[in-house]
C-alpha cells in the first residue's frame, strides 16, 4: 500500500563531528577527507556509521574502511569486488541479482546502509557516488536496529563541497567488452551553497553467454550552510538497472562443480533477467549547539520497483543421466517504499575526573512492501520442473523449448501463484550510549536500544491478515585498555535480533506469528595498533551464538533452541611501508556449527587477501594482490562443495599529467578456474577468466 509522502522536515539537532580535521583537494581536483594513518585513526579520519566522534582505536569492535582511492586503484566495480579483499566477510551468490554478504558466517541480503540509514531492498548497489564504504563486524543493533547479526555495510555518499569547483571523470573498458563511465561535478555558488552532480553508465558483459545488461544512475546533491553552526545536505538519486541472471552450473557425483559445463548457462537467454527502478531522497540537517553538544536529523525516502525472472538448474544426476538437467524457475516482483527518520544528539562533558561522550538517538521506519512470486509452469509436466538435454546453449528461449524427450514445451509465468503478500511495517526505536573515559588508559562503552517492531502481513491467496509485534531491548558493552596512546586492547559484548518475518518480511505464516525473534549474541576481544611508521594492525577473536524460539507440538508452549554458532579470528594490516609502498591485507579463520550439529554452508575455514601498490616515481606505479578462499560447503552439512582457490590480480598506473591518469588492472592474472559462490547445490558461480580493464581518469 503506497501511503507515504516525503516530508523533509528537519528539526535542528546536531552534526556528527569529524573525528579529525582537514579537507584537502585530491589530485583529481575533488575535495575529500584526508586519509591518514596515525596514532588515533586506523585508515580514515572519520567513520560515518559510528555516530559519535570516536577515534577508531577507541572502538571496541572490528571494522574495515574502503576509501574511494582504494576502490579506484583496484578498479572495483561492485561491492562483491571489495568484499574479496576484506577480512571477516565473504560473498554469497544472491541468486545473481543482488548483493549478498556472509558476515562472520551469517548470510545477509538486507544489512546494508547508506549514510547510516537502512537500505534493505535486494539489488546491486552502485559505487559511483561514494566517498568510502564501512564494514562493521559483529551485532550492531544499538546503532542500526534489527538484523546485522554478523555485521553491516554502510556506504558513505559524496556531498556538495563549498568553496571549491571541480569536474572529474572516469572511463573504463575491459577485455570482455564491459564498459563504465562516471562523472563528478561540484559547483560552489558562494561560501554558503554548493551543488554536486554524480552520474554513471555501465554496459555489462562477460565471457559467459548472454551476460549483457546496463546500469545507470544520477545523483544531484546540494549543501546549504545555514549559519555558523548549521548545515543542510539534500540529495536525490535515480537508479535504473537491467541485467541477465546467470545462476551458475551444476555439481557432480564428487560434489564439486562440473568443469566440463563451465561454459554452459543453465537458463533462458531471454527470460533470465532482472530490472530495478529506484527513486531515493535523502536529507540531513546538522547543528552544533555548542562545542560540547551536537546533533543530526536525517530523512530518507526510497521507492523501489524490482522484478526478476529466471530458470536455473534444480537437479542433476551425473552417474545416471550425465547429459540431462532439470530446470526450475520463477518470476518475482517487489514494490517497496521506505520512509525513515533518524535523530542523534551527542554531548561531551566531565563528571569530576571522568569524561563522557553521551549519545541519544531515535528512529522511525514506515515501510510498505508488496511482493509476489509465480512458479514456472510447464504445459508438459503441469508443474515447475522440466528436463532438458545439456547443450550450449540450452534448447530454451523465451519460455519455449525442446525437452530431453524431444517434445516442444512451453512455460507460463502467470499460471502458478506461489505467494502474494502485502506488508505494512512500523518501527519505533530509541537508543542511548555512553563512552566513559575512566582514566587515560581505561574507557568503558555501555548502551542499549529499544525497538518496537510492528508488522501486518496480508496473504492475498489465503485471504488472511496476520500481525506480530515485538518489543526488544538490545545491549552493548565494551572495555578498552590503552597501554600506549597508539595501542588499544578491548573486550566487547553485543546483541541483536531478527523477527520471524525475516530480512524481507515476506510472511509470518504457520507458527511464525507466535514465535519470538531470533536472538544473536557476540563476544569479541581484540587489539588495534597504529605504528608510527604509518602502518596499522588490528586483530580480533569473536564468538557468535544464535538462539531460536520453537513450539512444542504436544503442549503448544514456546521453548528455546540453539541455532548457528560461529567463532573465529581476524587480522588486518594496512598502511605505508616506507615512502613508496602501500599494503592492505587480511586473514580470517572460521569454525562453525549449525543448531543440528552440521558444518554451516559458505563458511571457508581460512580466507586471506593481500594488495600492495609500489610508487616507482611521480608517473609510474604498480599494484599486485591475491585473494584466497578455502573449500566451503554449498548447503549446511551437505556433500556439495566449492573448491578452494587463489586468484592473483595486478595493476599498473601512469600519470600522463597532473590532470590525467591511465591505469590497467588485470583480474585473475593466471587464468585460474574457480567457483567463488553458490546459492544452492546446482548453482555454483563460475569465476571470471583472465580479464584486463583499462581506465582513464582526469579532471578539468
Beta strands, then each sheet from edge to edge (+ up, - down):
strand 1: 23-25
strand 2: 31-33
strand 3: 63-67
strand 4: 89-91
strand 5: 101-103
strand 6: 106-108
strand 7: 112-114
strand 8: 117-118
strand 9: 130-137
strand 10: 151-157
strand 11: 166-174
strand 12: 179-188
strand 13: 193-204
strand 14: 213-225
strand 15: 230-244
strand 16: 273-288
strand 17: 293-315
strand 18: 324-351
strand 19: 354-375
strand 20: 386-389
strand 21: 396-397
strand 22: 400-402
strand 23: 408-410
strand 24: 416-437
strand 25: 442-459
strand 26: 464-484
strand 27: 487-498
strand 28: 518-530
strand 29: 535-551
strand 30: 558-577
strand 31: 581-593
strand 32: 606-615
strand 33: 620-629
strand 34: 632-633
strand 35: 641-642
strand 36: 645-657
strand 37: 660-667
strand 38: 691-699
sheet 1: 1+ 2-
sheet 2: 3+ 9- 10+ 7+ 8-
sheet 3: 4+ 5- 6+
sheet 4: 20+ 18- 17+ 16- 15+ 14- 13+ 12- 11+ 38- 37+ 36- 33+ 32- 31+ 30- 29+ 28- 27+ 26- 25+ 24- 19+
sheet 5: 21+ 22- 23+
sheet 6: 34+ 35-
end
